[in-house]
Each structure stands twice: as C-alpha cells, then as structure tokens.
Amino acid sequence: MTVFTTSHFADHEQVVFASDAETGLRAVLAVHNTNRGPALGGCRMWAYESEEAAIADVLRLSRGMTYKNALADLPWGGGKSVIIADAKTDKTPEMMRAMGRAVERLGGRYIVAEDVGTTPDDMLAVSAETAHVRGVKGVGFDPSPATAFGCFVGIKRSVEERLGRANLEGVKVAVQGLGHVGYDLAQQLRDAGADLVVSDIDEGAVARAKTELGATPVPFDQIYSQDVDVFAPCALGAILNDQTIAQLKAKIVAGSANNQLAEERHGQALADKGVLYAPDYVINAGGVIHIYHEGADYDRQAAFGHVGRIAETLGEIYERAAKNGEPTHVAADRIAEERFANAA
C-alpha cells in the first residue's frame, strides 16, 4: 500500500515518516489541513499489526481532527501522529524526546498532544525538544470534565430538538461506559433530574453509580435495548452497527465515545430508524476546546463557555439536516468543510 492510493488519503498536505535508531522510534506524522491554522492532534502509541495499519490510522485520525477543530470553532487545522510501539513495554522518555524532535522538524505546522498510549508525562518529555505541544504535565489540565460538560449540553440540546423538552427532569438516559468522562456525565445528568441506566465492564464503577447516583445497572451487552430516551455511548468506538441499531429503543444517541458509527452507512440507518444522532466528533469536542484554553492565563469560565457552544453547533447541524433531508453526520461534515475551506 502507498499513501496516495489508500482509501484513507484525503488530500493530506503532508505525511512524514520519522525514525530514531538510538531510541527505536518509528512514527508517522500526518498534517491533513492547515487552512484554519496549525494542525493539532494527539500522538497515539500502538503496537500496530503492520505499517499499513499505522498509516491508515494516522490518515483517518488526522482528517477527523480537521473536522473536529473546525466545528469546535478553533483556529487549528487537523493533524495526528502515531508511534508504532507498545506503550507498556517499549516507551521511554528518550523515545518521547525523539518524537519531540520529529515534531520540531515540521516547524510549527503540527501541534502534538496526548492520545491513546501517551500521557501528560510523555508530553513533558516531548516539550524538552519542541514548543509545539499541548497537554504537558504541570501546564495543562485534565480535559475530561470539559468533555463531559460538552456531552451534557449536547444531550440537553438534543432532547430539546427531538423530544421538545427544555430540561432533563425524568428523561431516561442509558450511559455505556463509566470512565472519567462517562461517570462525570452521568453525575451531571442525575443532578439535572435524569433517570440513569448504566453499564461498564468495571463492576466497581457500576456499583458506585448505583450507590451514588441511584442508577440502574444492566449487563454491558444489554445496554442497547433499554427502554430509554437517550443512549449515551461513552466507551468503545464502532458500537453503532447493524446488530446494535436494531436493538435501540432510544430516540437519541449522544455520547463521548469516538468513531461511534461502525460504517458510514450506519448514520443513515439511525436516521431511517428515526433516531437523532449527535455526531460524535462534535459532541465530544470539549477536551480539545479545553486544551486550546490551557496555559498560564487559563480562564475556566471562558473555557467552559466555549465548550457550551457545542449546543449551538448541534442546533445548526440539526437544522441543516432537517432542511436538506440528510443524516446529521452528513450535515456536520458539510458544515465543517465549509468552515475550513472558506478559511483558506
């Protein structure tokens, strides 16, 4: 496979392969689009089964960041990087510094941050070699609360759109996944008067939600078929597929998980079923918005105010989708493309 002929290539501006013999670094850095500004996206460390798989991932993820940053109204384009390694056994501070040097060689066109397999500690090591980094330990902040808040306001806006209700009192929500974001979201929903059904592979998290939030626990594989108003996927990606969509009784799907649609066609399948889908890269953008606001002059009110505008963006998407008779994920893509194309 070559970069230009793979189906994941989408007019990327730059794809760079970086290596460092001393530390064992093997990385791919992709800049998809810089019309709105330097490309920001996290660094994912994963033991990919092949170089082709790593290239496909970095191309797909970098394109996604262009769309996410545009709809989050950030002055950034989209980029991503992947390191082909096992984060548990191969990672060293020296390797991360080598990654910092690779980022620095791009001259500010790409801004790196943490992602799957990397941490704020790793970004601290990266920062020793480049200033083009966000989410650095001791400088940045945990983005999870902002992500959860963005999902909360997104659910409120979706409930207003689909159910015609101005509040969440008595609204039934099924939350799949009770990690940092999922549990925080569940807490905000409960405080707003929602009734919760929850599932997680972590039995301790489920027990805590039952005790602290009055949530009703269900087995992980039964969360899709619950008789609820909202299904909030906050765990795995690719969970909206032929089998799970057929089980859905919820009228709304809105949650923090990435890449929720197993295939593009499943967005249409949700629309055909009458389910309002909040595109994942829109509703879960609170974290990247928060990263934009981090730093010595951090203003929490301004940061969370910006995150709160996710509700307005979803409103624009829902209006466009209804007007054009198209699925919400298609409407979201078209709006994003207009934003970064017009910024050229």
C-alpha positions in Angstrom: 0.0 0.0 0.0 1.2 3.5 -0.8 0.0 6.7 0.9 -1.6 8.2 -2.2 -3.6 5.2 -3.2 -5.1 4.1 0.1 -8.7 4.9 0.6 -7.9 6.9 3.7 -5.8 9.5 1.9 -7.9 12.7 1.6 -5.7 15.4 0.1 -3.4 15.4 3.1 -0.9 18.2 2.9 2.0 16.3 4.4 2.8 12.9 5.7 6.1 12.4 7.4 7.9 9.2 8.5 10.2 9.6 11.4 12.7 7.2 13.0 15.4 7.3 15.6 17.8 4.3 15.7 19.0 5.0 19.3 15.6 5.1 20.9 13.7 2.8 18.5 11.2 5.4 17.5 9.2 4.6 14.4 6.5 7.2 13.8 4.2 8.6 11.2 3.0 12.3 11.4 0.2 13.4 9.2 -0.9 17.0 8.5 -4.3 16.9 6.8 -5.3 20.6 6.5 -3.9 23.9 7.8 -6.4 26.4 6.4 -7.6 27.4 9.8 -4.2 27.3 11.4 -1.5 24.8 12.5 -2.7 21.2 12.6 -3.4 19.9 16.1 -3.9 16.3 17.0 -2.7 13.8 19.6 0.1 11.2 19.4 -1.2 7.7 19.5 1.2 4.9 20.6 0.0 1.5 19.5 1.5 -1.9 18.6 0.0 -1.9 15.1 0.0 -5.2 13.3 1.6 -3.6 10.2 2.9 -0.3 8.9 -0.1 -0.2 6.6 -2.4 -0.3 9.5 -0.5 2.6 11.2 -0.6 4.7 8.0 -4.3 4.1 7.6 -4.9 5.1 11.2 -2.9 8.3 11.1 -4.6 9.4 7.8 -8.1 8.7 9.1 -7.5 10.3 12.5 -5.8 13.5 11.1 -8.7 14.1 8.7 -11.1 13.7 11.6 -9.2 16.3 13.6 -9.7 18.9 10.8 -13.4 18.4 11.0 -13.5 18.4 14.8 -11.4 21.5 15.2 -13.4 23.4 12.6 -16.8 22.6 14.2 -15.3 23.4 17.7 -14.5 26.9 16.2 -10.8 26.6 16.9 -8.0 28.3 15.0 -6.4 25.0 14.2 -6.3 22.6 11.4 -6.2 18.8 11.7 -3.2 16.5 12.2 -2.3 13.3 14.1 0.8 11.2 14.8 1.2 7.6 15.6 4.2 5.7 17.1 4.4 2.1 16.2 5.3 0.6 19.6 3.8 -1.0 22.7 3.2 1.8 25.2 3.5 -0.7 28.1 6.9 -2.2 27.1 8.6 0.0 24.5 8.1 3.6 25.6 10.9 5.6 27.2 11.4 9.3 28.0 14.2 9.2 25.4 11.8 7.9 22.7 9.3 10.7 23.5 12.1 13.3 23.2 12.9 11.8 19.8 9.3 12.3 19.0 9.6 15.9 20.1 12.4 16.4 17.6 10.3 14.9 14.8 7.5 17.4 15.7 10.0 20.3 15.8 11.3 19.5 12.3 7.8 20.3 11.0 8.4 23.9 12.0 5.1 24.5 13.8 2.8 23.1 11.2 1.8 20.4 13.6 1.0 20.6 17.3 1.1 17.4 19.2 -0.9 16.3 22.3 -1.6 13.2 24.2 -3.8 10.4 22.9 -4.2 6.6 23.4 -0.9 5.2 24.8 0.6 8.6 25.7 0.2 10.8 28.8 0.9 14.3 30.1 4.2 12.9 31.4 5.1 11.9 27.8 4.2 15.4 26.6 6.5 16.8 29.2 9.4 14.8 27.6 8.3 16.0 24.2 8.3 19.6 25.3 12.0 19.3 26.0 12.6 19.3 22.3 9.7 21.4 20.9 7.3 24.2 21.9 4.6 22.8 19.6 2.9 20.6 22.2 -0.2 20.8 24.3 -1.4 18.8 27.4 2.0 18.9 29.1 2.1 17.7 32.7 2.2 20.7 35.1 1.0 23.1 32.4 -2.2 21.5 31.0 -5.3 20.3 32.8 -7.4 17.2 32.8 -9.7 17.6 29.8 -12.2 15.0 31.0 -14.5 17.4 32.8 -14.8 19.6 29.8 -15.5 16.6 27.6 -18.2 15.5 30.0 -19.7 19.0 30.1 -19.8 19.3 26.3 -21.7 16.0 26.2 -24.1 17.2 28.8 -25.0 20.4 27.0 -25.2 18.4 23.8 -27.7 15.9 25.3 -29.8 18.8 26.6 -29.9 20.4 23.1 -30.7 17.0 21.5 -33.5 16.4 24.0 -34.9 19.8 23.1 -34.7 19.0 19.4 -36.1 15.5 19.4 -38.4 15.5 22.5 -39.4 19.1 22.7 -38.3 19.4 26.3 -36.4 22.3 27.8 -35.0 20.3 30.8 -33.9 16.7 31.6 -36.2 16.1 34.5 -37.4 12.5 34.2 -35.6 11.9 30.9 -34.3 8.3 30.8 -30.6 8.0 29.8 -28.6 4.9 29.2 -24.9 5.6 29.8 -22.5 3.0 28.3 -19.1 3.3 30.0 -18.3 4.9 33.4 -14.7 6.1 33.0 -13.6 9.6 33.8 -15.9 11.2 31.2 -18.8 8.7 31.4 -19.1 8.9 35.2 -18.9 12.7 35.2 -21.5 12.9 32.6 -23.8 10.5 34.5 -23.4 12.7 37.6 -24.4 15.9 35.7 -27.4 14.1 34.2 -28.5 12.9 37.6 -28.1 16.4 39.0 -30.3 17.6 36.2 -33.1 15.2 37.1 -32.5 12.4 34.6 -33.1 8.7 35.4 -30.0 6.6 34.7 -29.4 3.1 33.4 -25.7 2.3 33.3 -23.2 -0.4 32.2 -19.5 -0.9 32.3 -17.1 -3.8 32.3 -15.7 -2.4 35.5 -18.1 -3.8 38.2 -16.8 -1.4 40.8 -17.7 1.6 38.6 -21.2 0.2 38.1 -21.6 -0.4 41.9 -20.5 3.2 42.6 -23.0 4.6 40.1 -25.8 2.5 41.7 -24.9 3.7 45.2 -24.0 7.4 44.5 -26.3 8.2 41.5 -29.2 5.8 42.1 -28.5 4.3 38.6 -30.0 1.0 37.4 -27.2 -1.3 36.3 -27.6 -3.7 33.4 -25.2 -6.1 31.7 -22.9 -4.5 29.2 -24.4 -6.3 26.2 -28.0 -5.3 27.2 -27.5 -1.6 27.3 -28.6 -1.1 23.7 -32.1 -2.5 24.2 -33.1 -0.4 27.2 -36.4 1.5 27.0 -34.8 4.9 27.4 -35.0 8.3 25.7 -31.2 8.8 25.2 -28.4 6.3 24.6 -25.1 7.8 25.6 -22.1 5.7 24.4 -19.0 6.7 26.4 -16.8 3.7 26.0 -15.9 1.8 22.8 -15.9 3.0 19.2 -17.7 1.3 16.3 -20.6 0.3 18.6 -23.4 1.5 16.2 -23.7 -1.3 13.8 -26.4 -3.5 12.2 -27.0 -5.5 15.3 -27.0 -2.8 17.9 -29.0 -0.3 15.9 -31.7 -2.9 15.5 -31.9 -3.1 19.3 -32.1 0.6 20.0 -35.3 1.9 21.6 -33.8 5.3 22.4 -34.8 8.3 20.3 -31.4 10.0 20.7 -27.8 8.8 20.5 -25.4 11.3 22.1 -22.2 10.4 23.9 -18.5 10.9 24.2 -17.1 7.7 22.5 -15.0 8.3 19.4 -15.9 6.8 16.0 -19.3 5.5 17.1 -20.5 4.6 13.6 -19.1 1.2 12.6 -19.5 2.2 9.0 -20.6 5.5 7.3 -23.9 3.9 6.3 -24.9 3.4 9.9 -25.5 7.2 10.2 -28.2 6.8 7.5 -29.5 3.7 9.4 -30.1 5.7 12.5 -31.9 8.4 10.6 -34.1 5.8 8.9 -35.0 4.5 12.3 -36.0 8.0 13.5 -33.0 8.2 15.9 -31.4 11.7 16.3 -27.7 11.2 16.2 -25.3 13.8 17.7 -22.2 13.3 15.6 -19.5 12.1 18.0 -16.7 14.4 16.9 -19.0 17.4 17.6 -20.4 16.5 21.0 -17.1 15.2 22.4 -15.0 18.2 21.4 -14.9 19.7 24.9 -11.5 18.2 25.6 -9.8 19.7 22.6 -11.5 23.0 23.2 -10.2 22.9 26.8 -6.7 22.2 25.5 -6.9 25.4 23.4 -7.6 27.4 26.6 -4.9 25.9 28.8 -1.8 27.8 29.9 -0.7 30.5 32.3 -3.7 32.7 31.5 -6.3 30.0 31.8 -9.8 31.2 32.4 -12.2 28.4 33.4 -15.3 30.5 32.7 -14.1 31.3 29.2 -13.0 27.7 28.5 -16.3 26.2 29.6 -18.3 28.9 27.9 -16.6 27.9 24.7 -17.4 24.3 25.4 -21.0 25.2 26.0 -21.2 26.5 22.4 -21.3 22.8 21.3 -25.1 23.0 21.9 -25.3 25.8 19.3 -23.3 23.9 16.8 -25.5 20.8 17.2 -28.5 23.1 16.7 -27.0 24.3 13.4 -26.4 20.7 12.3 -29.9 19.6 13.2 -31.4 22.5 11.3 -29.3 21.7 8.2 -30.1 18.0 8.3 -33.8 18.7 8.6 -33.7 21.3 5.8 -31.8 19.0 3.4 -33.3 15.7 4.4 -29.9 14.2 5.2 -28.4 12.4 8.2 -26.9 14.6 10.9 -23.4 13.2 10.4 -23.5 14.3 6.7 -24.8 17.7 7.7 -22.0 18.0 10.2 -19.4 17.1 7.6 -20.7 19.7 5.2 -20.6 22.5 7.7 -17.1 21.6 8.8 -15.9 21.5 5.2 -17.4 24.9 4.6 -15.6 26.3 7.6 -12.1 25.0 6.8 -12.5 25.5 3.0 -13.6 29.1 3.5 -10.7 29.8 5.8 -8.2 29.1 3.1 
